[in-house]
Amino acid sequence: MILRLLAITFLFPLLLLGCACPSSTCGVPRTPCAPCVHELTVPEDFPPDLLGGGELELVPLPAPTETYELLDVVTCQCSAATNASVANMVELERHWAKIVIECDSKAIRDNLCLDRDLLSLRANDIRNDAAASALKAFYQLAGLEAQKHYLYAGIAELEKTLERIDKLIAEGLEVPEGIERSEIVTRISELENRALQLDFLRIQLNGQIQTLTGCPLNEYCFYWPQLDWQPDLTPIDIEDELTVGLANRIDLRGLSLVICKLRKPLLPIARGVLKFSDSTVGSVEPRDGWIHIARCFRCNSAELPIRCRQLALFYGHSQRGASAEIKGAAYKIGLIQQQVVLAQEAVDSLQDRLDELIKTRDVKNVPIFKISDIRGQLYRAQSNLVEKVVSLKLSQVELRAAQDMLAMECGFTPNICCEGCCDGECCQCQTSNCTKCDSPACACDPNTKCCE
């Protein structure tokens, strides 16, 4: 008894006075502030001198040697899906949830069982995004390497034209009308600048692929993308692609899972899922403590139907967004297929024109400058065709990514035990004379165990 009195005697003043908090006595600390004081000046009347003086030793960009590392589409896609670090972290979180499920109370098991399935869906979604990013970098790199061939061919053709012009000038002959040496020099400079940009982009794309596929980052290691360049011009069936996509969409499967399994103990998960729609949705929740429970126990039952309605609205909104995304990607493929055909026709037309000029050059006295100009146009058309074919392959990746198919193509499928078992409160009719839904989606075997 005496010890209790002594404890109360010492603790009561502490409860009244609280912590000393010495840092609070100094007030709010000052924040740094830079003064806005500047000198006055008069603008200069002449432009800056940008011409460098003397010879400079510039540092060259890393360039590939005679050999590359061969990389194919499947390896790039599946290595990125497999080595996605965040997805593997989510899988470990799912494993931890499985461990807790085996030993905790029923309420905790119910929460973690649903949470574990949502984690599995999330891991698959991350793998799908990683595979899509890797494939986009892969096809962009393939297009870059192909376009560089035509770029250097165009530079070589312009340099030959420049040599012919200089030879005519040196011999005192007149340059043909419409041919300007300064224009040729400018075009060569522009193409060389474009080549430098492609060299830098090649380093970036190789580094991006190395990062996504889990390989060591090395700016002196270059991939050579191996792929079938034949464009796939098969017509797209929009409705079939939409049906496949909606059945596989990770976000729709996750929302459907929560709607099917939602009960009052699972409301914290529903609030967390709803926050993906907007940060304010799911933010209101009952307060902890016996006073709040005593005052609001009659009202707390109203949250479940509200969450069911919010989830249904969120599902409808997500389904419309997914449908628009999948249809947009499918129609984009149809558009680019037409652009590929037009680019092919342009290449064929220029090639026929060039062959005709070369064949009749001696008969019709065709100027070499005209042949060189047509050859340059052909190189640009071929480079444009490469760009369109790459765009077609990228649009096909976008469609498969919108359908959440890329990770599944590599053998990764969500491991879900609660899917197809709609026994939650959101699946029940609201009026007293209604029973549970008669649809197969709402049928659930009572002997089925949700947890592994």
C-alpha positions in Angstrom: 0.0 0.0 0.0 2.8 2.4 0.9 4.6 1.6 -2.4 1.4 2.5 -4.3 1.1 5.8 -2.5 4.7 6.7 -3.2 4.2 5.8 -6.9 1.2 8.0 -7.1 3.0 10.8 -5.3 5.8 10.9 -7.8 3.8 10.2 -11.0 1.0 12.7 -10.4 3.3 15.8 -10.7 4.8 14.3 -13.9 1.4 13.8 -15.4 0.5 17.4 -14.7 3.8 19.0 -15.8 4.6 16.7 -18.7 7.9 16.4 -20.5 10.4 19.3 -20.0 10.9 19.6 -23.9 13.9 22.1 -23.7 13.8 22.6 -27.5 10.4 24.1 -27.4 11.5 27.0 -25.2 13.5 28.6 -28.0 10.5 29.2 -30.3 10.2 28.3 -34.0 13.7 28.2 -35.6 14.4 30.6 -38.5 14.4 29.4 -42.0 17.2 30.4 -44.5 16.4 33.4 -46.8 18.5 34.7 -49.7 18.3 38.4 -50.4 17.1 39.7 -53.8 19.8 42.3 -54.4 21.3 42.5 -57.9 23.7 44.9 -59.7 22.4 47.1 -62.6 24.0 46.7 -66.0 23.5 47.7 -69.7 22.9 44.9 -72.3 25.7 44.2 -74.7 25.3 45.2 -78.4 27.3 42.3 -79.8 26.6 38.5 -79.8 28.9 36.1 -77.8 31.9 34.7 -79.6 31.2 30.9 -79.7 34.1 29.8 -82.0 36.7 27.9 -80.0 40.3 28.8 -80.5 42.9 26.1 -81.4 42.6 22.3 -81.5 40.6 20.7 -78.7 40.8 17.0 -77.6 37.1 16.0 -77.0 36.2 13.0 -75.0 34.5 10.5 -77.3 31.3 8.7 -76.3 31.6 5.0 -75.4 31.2 3.0 -78.7 30.8 -0.7 -79.4 33.6 -2.8 -80.7 33.3 -5.3 -83.5 31.3 -7.7 -81.3 28.0 -7.2 -79.5 26.1 -9.3 -77.0 23.1 -11.0 -78.7 19.7 -10.4 -77.1 16.4 -11.8 -78.2 12.9 -10.7 -77.5 11.9 -13.5 -75.1 15.1 -13.2 -73.0 14.7 -9.5 -72.7 11.0 -9.7 -71.7 11.2 -12.6 -69.3 14.5 -11.5 -67.6 12.9 -8.2 -66.8 9.8 -9.9 -65.4 11.8 -12.3 -63.4 14.4 -9.8 -62.0 11.9 -7.1 -61.1 13.2 -6.2 -57.6 10.0 -4.6 -56.3 7.9 -7.6 -57.4 10.2 -9.9 -55.6 9.9 -7.8 -52.5 6.1 -8.0 -52.8 6.4 -11.8 -53.1 8.4 -11.9 -49.9 5.7 -9.8 -48.2 3.1 -12.2 -49.4 5.2 -15.1 -47.9 5.3 -13.3 -44.6 1.5 -12.9 -44.7 1.2 -16.6 -45.3 3.3 -17.3 -42.2 1.2 -15.0 -40.0 -2.0 -16.6 -41.4 -0.9 -20.0 -40.1 -0.6 -18.9 -36.5 -2.9 -15.9 -35.8 -6.6 -15.4 -34.9 -9.4 -15.9 -37.4 -10.0 -12.2 -37.9 -6.3 -11.7 -38.7 -6.3 -14.7 -41.0 -9.3 -13.3 -42.9 -7.6 -10.0 -43.4 -4.2 -11.4 -44.4 -5.8 -14.0 -46.6 -7.3 -11.3 -48.8 -4.2 -9.1 -48.4 -2.0 -12.0 -49.5 -4.0 -12.5 -52.7 -3.9 -8.7 -53.5 -0.1 -8.8 -53.0 0.1 -11.6 -55.5 -1.8 -9.6 -58.0 0.3 -6.5 -57.3 3.6 -8.5 -57.9 2.3 -9.7 -61.2 1.3 -6.1 -62.2 4.8 -4.9 -61.4 6.4 -7.7 -63.5 4.1 -6.8 -66.4 5.2 -3.2 -66.2 8.9 -4.2 -66.0 8.6 -6.5 -69.1 6.8 -3.7 -71.0 9.6 -1.2 -70.2 12.3 -3.7 -71.2 10.6 -4.5 -74.5 10.1 -0.9 -75.4 13.8 -0.2 -74.8 14.6 -3.4 -76.8 12.6 -2.3 -79.9 13.9 1.2 -79.7 17.5 0.0 -79.6 16.8 -2.3 -82.6 15.3 0.6 -84.6 18.3 2.8 -83.6 20.8 0.3 -84.9 18.9 -0.2 -88.2 18.4 3.6 -88.7 22.2 4.2 -88.1 22.9 2.1 -91.2 20.8 4.3 -93.4 22.1 7.5 -91.7 25.7 6.7 -92.4 24.8 5.7 -96.0 23.2 9.1 -96.4 26.2 10.9 -95.0 28.5 8.9 -97.4 26.3 9.9 -100.3 26.4 13.6 -99.4 30.1 13.5 -99.0 30.4 12.0 -102.5 28.3 14.9 -103.8 30.5 17.4 -102.0 33.6 15.8 -103.6 32.0 16.1 -107.0 31.1 19.8 -106.4 34.7 20.5 -105.2 36.1 18.8 -108.3 34.0 20.8 -110.7 35.0 24.0 -108.9 38.7 23.0 -109.0 38.5 22.4 -112.8 36.7 25.7 -113.4 33.5 24.1 -114.4 30.0 25.4 -113.5 28.1 23.6 -110.8 24.6 22.5 -112.0 21.7 24.8 -111.2 20.0 24.0 -107.9 23.1 22.5 -106.3 24.6 24.6 -103.5 27.7 23.5 -101.7 26.7 25.3 -98.5 23.5 23.3 -98.4 25.3 20.0 -98.8 27.7 21.0 -96.0 24.8 21.9 -93.7 23.0 18.7 -94.4 26.1 16.7 -93.6 26.5 18.5 -90.4 22.9 17.9 -89.4 23.2 14.2 -90.1 26.5 13.9 -88.1 24.8 15.7 -85.2 21.9 13.2 -85.5 24.5 10.4 -85.5 25.9 11.7 -82.2 22.5 11.9 -80.7 21.9 8.2 -81.7 25.2 7.2 -80.1 24.1 8.8 -76.8 20.7 7.3 -77.0 22.2 3.9 -77.7 24.2 4.2 -74.4 21.0 5.1 -72.6 19.0 2.3 -74.0 21.7 -0.3 -73.3 21.9 0.9 -69.8 18.1 0.8 -69.4 18.0 -2.8 -70.7 20.8 -3.8 -68.4 19.0 -2.3 -65.4 15.6 -3.8 -66.2 17.0 -7.3 -66.9 19.1 -7.3 -63.8 22.5 -7.3 -65.6 25.6 -5.4 -64.3 25.6 -1.8 -65.6 28.4 -1.3 -68.1 28.5 1.5 -70.6 31.0 -0.4 -72.7 28.8 -3.4 -73.1 26.4 -3.2 -76.0 23.5 -5.4 -77.0 22.5 -6.4 -80.6 18.7 -7.0 -80.6 17.7 -10.1 -82.5 14.2 -10.0 -83.9 12.0 -10.7 -86.9 11.8 -7.5 -88.9 8.8 -8.7 -90.9 5.9 -6.5 -89.8 2.7 -8.2 -88.6 -0.1 -6.8 -90.7 -2.8 -9.2 -89.5 -6.0 -7.2 -88.9 -6.9 -6.7 -85.2 -10.2 -8.0 -83.8 -11.0 -5.2 -81.4 -13.7 -7.1 -79.5 -11.7 -10.2 -79.0 -8.7 -8.2 -77.7 -11.1 -6.4 -75.3 -12.5 -9.7 -74.0 -9.1 -11.1 -73.4 -7.8 -7.9 -71.8 -10.7 -7.4 -69.4 -10.5 -11.1 -68.2 -6.8 -10.6 -67.4 -6.7 -7.1 -66.0 -5.0 -7.1 -62.6 -6.8 -4.1 -61.3 -10.3 -5.5 -62.2 -9.4 -8.9 -60.7 -8.2 -7.2 -57.5 -11.4 -5.1 -57.1 -13.6 -8.0 -57.9 -11.8 -10.0 -55.2 -12.4 -7.4 -52.6 -16.1 -7.0 -53.6 -16.6 -10.8 -53.4 -14.9 -11.3 -50.0 -15.7 -8.0 -48.2 -17.1 -8.4 -44.6 -16.9 -6.1 -41.6 -13.6 -7.4 -40.3 -12.1 -6.7 -43.8 -13.1 -3.1 -43.9 -9.5 -1.8 -43.4 -8.4 -3.5 -46.6 -11.4 -2.0 -48.4 -10.4 1.5 -47.2 -6.8 0.9 -48.4 -8.0 -0.2 -51.9 -10.4 2.7 -52.2 -7.6 5.2 -51.6 -6.2 4.2 -55.0 -9.2 5.9 -56.6 -8.6 9.2 -54.6 -6.7 10.0 -51.4 -9.9 11.2 -49.8 -11.9 8.0 -50.4 -11.6 5.6 -47.5 -10.0 8.2 -45.3 -13.0 8.3 -42.8 -12.9 5.4 -40.3 -14.2 4.9 -36.8 -11.9 6.0 -34.0 -10.3 3.6 -31.6 -11.1 3.7 -27.9 -14.0 2.5 -25.7 -15.6 6.0 -25.6 -15.9 6.1 -29.4 -17.1 2.5 -29.5 -19.8 3.2 -26.8 -21.1 6.3 -28.6 -21.0 5.0 -32.2 -21.7 1.3 -32.0 -25.1 1.8 -33.6 -23.6 3.7 -36.5 -20.6 1.6 -37.4 -22.8 -1.0 -39.2 -23.5 1.7 -41.9 -19.9 1.7 -43.2 -20.1 -1.7 -44.9 -22.9 -0.9 -47.4 -21.2 2.4 -48.1 -17.9 0.6 -48.9 -19.7 -1.9 -51.1 -21.2 0.9 -53.1 -17.9 2.7 -53.4 -16.1 -0.4 -54.5 -18.8 -1.1 -57.2 -18.4 2.5 -58.5 -14.6 2.1 -58.5 -14.9 -1.2 -60.4 -17.2 0.4 -63.0 -14.8 3.3 -63.4 -11.8 1.1 -63.7 -13.5 -1.2 -66.2 -14.4 1.8 -68.4 -10.8 3.0 -68.2 -9.4 -0.4 -69.0 -11.8 -0.8 -72.0 -10.7 2.6 -73.3 -7.0 1.7 -72.8 -7.2 -1.7 -74.5 -9.4 -0.4 -77.4 -7.0 2.6 -77.9 -4.0 0.3 -78.1 -5.8 -2.0 -80.5 -6.9 0.9 -82.8 -3.4 2.3 -82.7 -2.0 -1.0 -84.1 -4.5 -0.7 -87.0 -3.4 2.9 -87.6 0.3 2.1 -87.6 -0.3 -1.0 -89.9 -1.6 1.4 -92.5 1.4 3.7 -92.0 3.7 0.8 -92.5 2.1 -0.1 -95.8 2.4 3.6 -97.0 6.1 3.6 -96.0 6.6 0.4 -97.9 5.0 1.9 -101.0 7.2 5.0 -100.7 10.4 2.8 -100.5 9.2 0.7 -103.5 8.5 3.8 -105.6 11.8 5.4 -104.9 13.7 2.2 -105.5 12.0 1.8 -108.9 12.8 5.4 -109.7 16.4 4.9 -108.8 16.7 1.7 -110.8 15.2 3.5 -113.8 17.6 6.4 -113.7 20.6 4.2 -113.4 19.4 2.0 -116.3 18.8 5.0 -118.6 21.7 7.2 -117.3 23.8 6.9 -120.5 20.9 7.1 -122.9 19.1 10.1 -121.4 22.3 11.7 -120.0 20.9 11.7 -116.4 23.0 14.0 -114.1 24.9 12.1 -111.4 23.6 14.7 -108.9 20.0 13.7 -109.6 20.8 10.0 -109.0 22.6 10.9 -105.8 19.6 13.0 -104.7 17.2 10.1 -105.3 19.5 7.7 -103.5 19.5 10.0 -100.5 15.7 10.2 -100.6 15.6 6.4 -100.7 17.8 6.2 -97.6 15.4 8.5 -95.7 12.4 6.5 -96.8 14.0 3.3 -95.7 14.8 4.9 -92.3 11.2 6.0 -92.0 10.0 2.5 -92.8 12.2 1.2 -90.0 10.7 3.8 -87.6 7.2 2.7 -88.6 7.9 -1.0 -88.1 9.4 -0.3 -84.7 6.3 1.8 -83.8 4.1 -1.1 -84.8 6.0 -3.5 -82.5 5.9 -0.9 -79.7 2.1 -0.6 -80.2 1.8 -4.4 -80.0 3.7 -4.3 -76.7 1.4 -1.6 -75.4 -1.7 -3.7 -76.2 -0.2 -6.8 -74.4 0.8 -4.6 -71.5 -2.7 -3.1 -71.3 -4.1 -6.7 -71.2 -1.6 -7.6 -68.5 -0.3 -10.4 -70.7 3.5 -9.9 -70.6 4.2 -11.4 -67.3 1.8 -14.3 -68.0 3.7 -15.1 -71.2 6.8 -15.7 -69.1 5.0 -18.1 -66.8 4.1 -15.7 -63.9 0.5 -16.0 -62.9 -1.1 -14.7 -59.6 -1.4 -17.3 -56.9 -4.9 -16.6 -55.6 -7.0 -18.9 -53.4 -10.0 -16.6 -52.8 -10.9 -15.8 -56.4 -14.3 -17.1 -57.6 -15.7 -17.4 -54.1 -18.2 -14.6 -53.6 -19.4 -15.1 -50.0 -19.0 -11.5 -48.8 -21.7 -9.1 -47.7 -21.5 -7.1 -51.0 -22.9 -10.1 -52.9 -26.0 -10.4 -50.8 -29.4 -8.9 -51.7 -30.5 -5.9 -49.6 -34.2 -6.6 -49.1 -35.5 -9.2 -46.6 -37.1 -11.4 -49.3 -33.9 -11.9 -51.3 -31.3 -14.6 -51.0 -27.8 -14.7 -52.2 -26.9 -14.1 -55.8 -27.7 -17.1 -58.0 -24.9 -16.4 -60.5 -21.9 -18.7 -60.5 -19.7 -15.9 -59.4 -21.6 -15.7 -56.1 -21.6 -19.4 -55.4 -19.2 -20.6 -52.8 -18.6 -24.0 -51.3 -18.8 -23.6 -47.5 -16.2 -26.3 -47.1 -13.7 -24.4 -49.2 -10.8 -23.0 -47.2 -9.7 -19.5 -48.3 -6.3 -19.9 -46.9 -3.5 -22.1 -48.1 
